[in-house]
């Protein structure tokens, strides 16, 4: 079956490509569209947010079952545990980033990827994909992910899966320190 990208660009799917480990996230995105609204007065119920979290957790659990490395399995276990906390105590709304944030993430050109570079979430080598869509998170230059893998996490959580830094948090601009010595020279000039 051809991907939407292949259909849109008239690319014939190759019979030699190996299947991806990434599960379909269509149910998750359908649920996410129910909890996101442009109406500021319509708020999703905690049950709806919890349902989206559960779908994300199910997808990560599926990935964990066939994790290629122990470090990949450990990361997935940690992410699943974090989601479990959200499910037990559902927030009023999804704390994640908007789709526009994902659209503006820095893309990593294919020529900068090494054969050994893998997605921390799915564990697949980026270059195994004929058309890799790899993004770099602003928290650290080595935090690179398949957009298909990190997108759902960011939409619900809004934090980097590796170091848990909040990605939408605005950095405070430091106030300039005023130098009192220049202003209070006691009327003396040098």
Helices and strands as residue ranges (DSSP letters): H 4-8, H 26-35, H 46-65, H 70-88, H 99-104, E 106-107, G 110-112, G 126-128, E 134-136, E 144-146, H 147-156, H 180-183
